[in-house]
Amino acid sequence: MKENQKLEAGFFRAKEIIEYLENSDPRSRIILGSTIIDELLRRLLERRLVNDQKVLGEAFEFNGVLGTFSSRIKMCYLLGEISENIYNELEALRKIRNMCAHRIKIITTDDPQIIEYEKKLRLVRDAIKGIEENKQLSTFIMSIACYIVAIVKRITRTTSFTKRPYELNNLGFEDIDYKYMDGEL
């Protein structure tokens, strides 16, 4: 997403996103899901850094220090904004996304590399026992939803420079989270 792109109120709650993720081809699903997470990481970092629009703009340019999905994942982890578990899963998601964005050949869910990286997306499988390993679509969509919850919770909370506990323990949305997703904060 383009920096400072204004999103409609309620964007992150839109049923259309989930429906699109459910009904689109694997490449589109992976790229859109990753782009949403990338945008939320950017917003999280913007809320935690000094509010100097010129320097922030330069930092988030493509060649800037925070201009890539990879650099945003790493910085959020190093600031203690995401747990090591979420960091590792987002790194796996980033690798899947890069495969989809930079390969010419058609990507399918049967691709051995995709399967290998998707096995690293453990948050949902560990939290909800009984999800079959071969339910890639459901697991991927639920993983994206869980990452959204975890990151929005960090955006709407005070910052800490300590290592965060695993977000899975507190994934329920609260009123302040809904206000953020509705564009009120």
C-alpha positions as CSV (number, residue, x, y, z in Angstrom):
1,M,0.0,0.0,0.0
2,K,1.2,3.5,-0.7
3,E,2.4,5.4,2.3
4,N,-0.2,7.6,4.0
5,Q,-2.9,5.9,2.0
6,K,-6.3,6.8,3.6
7,L,-8.3,3.7,4.1
8,E,-12.1,3.8,4.7
9,A,-13.4,3.5,8.2
10,G,-13.9,-0.1,9.0
11,F,-11.5,-1.3,6.3
12,F,-9.9,-4.0,8.6
13,R,-13.3,-5.3,9.6
14,A,-14.7,-5.6,6.0
15,K,-16.3,-8.9,5.2
16,E,-15.2,-8.2,1.6
17,I,-11.6,-8.8,2.5
18,I,-12.3,-12.2,4.0
19,E,-14.6,-13.1,1.1
20,Y,-11.9,-12.0,-1.4
21,L,-9.2,-14.0,0.5
22,E,-11.5,-17.1,0.4
23,N,-12.4,-16.8,-3.2
24,S,-9.2,-15.7,-4.9
25,D,-6.3,-17.6,-6.3
26,P,-3.4,-18.5,-4.0
27,R,-1.1,-15.8,-5.3
28,S,-3.7,-13.0,-4.9
29,R,-4.7,-14.3,-1.4
30,I,-1.1,-14.4,-0.2
31,I,-0.1,-11.0,-1.6
32,L,-3.3,-9.2,-0.3
33,G,-2.9,-10.8,3.2
34,S,0.7,-9.8,3.3
35,T,0.0,-6.3,2.2
36,I,-2.6,-5.8,4.9
37,I,-0.1,-7.0,7.5
38,D,2.6,-4.8,6.0
39,E,0.3,-1.7,6.2
40,L,-0.5,-2.5,9.8
41,L,3.1,-2.8,10.8
42,R,3.8,0.5,9.1
43,R,1.0,2.1,11.1
44,L,2.3,0.5,14.3
45,L,5.8,1.9,13.8
46,E,4.4,5.4,12.9
47,R,2.6,5.5,16.2
48,R,5.7,4.5,18.2
49,L,8.2,6.8,16.5
50,V,8.8,10.5,16.8
51,N,6.1,12.4,14.9
52,D,8.4,14.1,12.4
53,Q,6.5,13.7,9.1
54,K,9.5,14.5,6.9
55,V,11.8,11.9,8.5
56,L,9.0,9.4,8.8
57,G,8.2,9.9,5.1
58,E,11.9,9.2,4.2
59,A,12.1,6.2,6.5
60,F,9.1,4.6,4.9
61,E,10.1,5.2,1.3
62,F,11.1,2.0,-0.5
63,N,14.8,2.6,-0.1
64,G,14.3,4.0,3.4
65,V,15.3,2.2,6.6
66,L,11.7,1.1,7.1
67,G,10.7,0.8,3.4
68,T,10.2,-2.9,3.2
69,F,8.0,-5.6,4.7
70,S,11.2,-7.3,6.0
71,S,12.5,-4.2,7.7
72,R,9.1,-3.4,9.3
73,I,8.8,-7.0,10.7
74,K,12.4,-6.8,12.1
75,M,11.9,-3.3,13.7
76,C,8.6,-4.3,15.3
77,Y,10.2,-7.3,16.8
78,L,13.3,-5.4,18.0
79,L,11.1,-2.7,19.6
80,G,9.3,-5.5,21.5
81,E,6.0,-4.7,19.6
82,I,5.6,-8.3,18.4
83,S,6.6,-11.6,20.1
84,E,9.3,-13.9,18.7
85,N,6.6,-16.3,17.7
86,I,4.8,-13.7,15.6
87,Y,8.1,-12.5,14.2
88,N,9.0,-16.0,13.0
89,E,5.5,-16.5,11.4
90,L,5.6,-13.1,9.7
91,E,9.1,-14.0,8.3
92,A,7.6,-17.2,6.9
93,L,4.7,-15.2,5.5
94,R,7.1,-12.7,3.9
95,K,9.0,-15.5,2.2
96,I,5.7,-17.0,0.8
97,R,4.8,-13.5,-0.3
98,N,8.1,-13.0,-2.1
99,M,7.8,-16.3,-3.9
100,C,4.4,-15.2,-5.2
101,A,5.4,-11.7,-6.1
102,H,8.7,-12.5,-7.8
103,R,8.0,-15.7,-9.7
104,I,6.6,-15.8,-13.2
105,K,5.3,-19.4,-13.0
106,I,1.9,-20.1,-11.6
107,I,1.8,-20.6,-7.9
108,T,-0.4,-23.3,-6.4
109,T,-1.0,-24.5,-2.9
110,D,0.7,-27.8,-3.9
111,D,4.1,-26.0,-4.4
112,P,6.5,-27.8,-2.0
113,Q,8.1,-24.5,-0.9
114,I,4.6,-22.9,-0.2
115,I,3.7,-26.0,1.8
116,E,7.0,-25.9,3.7
117,Y,6.6,-22.2,4.7
118,E,2.9,-22.6,5.5
119,K,3.8,-25.3,8.0
120,K,5.6,-22.5,9.9
121,L,2.3,-20.6,10.4
122,R,1.6,-22.4,13.7
123,L,-0.4,-19.7,15.6
124,V,-3.8,-20.9,14.4
125,R,-3.0,-24.6,14.4
126,D,-1.6,-24.4,17.9
127,A,-4.5,-22.4,19.2
128,I,-7.4,-24.3,17.6
129,K,-6.8,-28.0,18.0
130,G,-8.3,-30.1,15.3
131,I,-7.5,-28.0,12.2
132,E,-6.3,-30.5,9.7
133,E,-2.8,-29.9,8.3
134,N,-4.3,-30.0,4.7
135,K,-6.7,-27.2,5.4
136,Q,-4.3,-24.6,4.0
137,L,-7.0,-22.0,2.9
138,S,-8.7,-21.9,6.3
139,T,-5.5,-21.9,8.2
140,F,-4.0,-19.1,6.1
141,I,-7.0,-16.8,6.3
142,M,-7.3,-17.4,10.1
143,S,-3.6,-16.7,10.5
144,I,-4.0,-13.4,8.7
145,A,-6.9,-12.5,10.9
146,C,-4.9,-13.4,14.0
147,Y,-2.0,-11.3,12.9
148,I,-4.4,-8.3,12.3
149,V,-5.8,-8.7,15.8
150,A,-2.3,-8.9,17.4
151,I,-1.0,-5.9,15.5
152,V,-4.1,-3.8,16.1
153,K,-3.8,-4.6,19.8
154,R,-0.3,-3.2,19.8
155,I,-1.2,-0.1,17.8
156,T,-3.9,0.8,20.4
157,R,-1.8,0.0,23.5
158,T,1.0,1.8,25.2
159,T,4.5,1.0,24.0
160,S,7.1,-1.0,25.9
161,F,10.7,-1.7,25.0
162,T,10.6,-5.1,26.6
163,K,10.1,-8.4,24.9
164,R,6.4,-9.1,24.4
165,P,4.7,-12.3,25.6
166,Y,3.1,-14.4,22.9
167,E,0.0,-12.5,21.6
168,L,-2.1,-15.6,21.5
169,N,-2.9,-15.3,25.2
170,N,-4.8,-12.1,24.5
171,L,-6.2,-12.1,21.0
172,G,-9.7,-10.9,21.9
173,F,-10.6,-7.4,20.5
174,E,-11.7,-4.7,22.9
175,D,-13.6,-1.4,22.4
176,I,-10.4,0.6,21.7
177,D,-9.5,-1.9,18.9
178,Y,-12.9,-1.5,17.2
179,K,-12.6,2.3,17.4
180,Y,-9.2,2.0,15.6
181,M,-10.6,-0.3,12.9
182,D,-13.6,2.0,12.4
183,G,-11.3,5.0,11.9
184,E,-12.1,6.8,15.1
185,L,-8.6,6.8,16.4
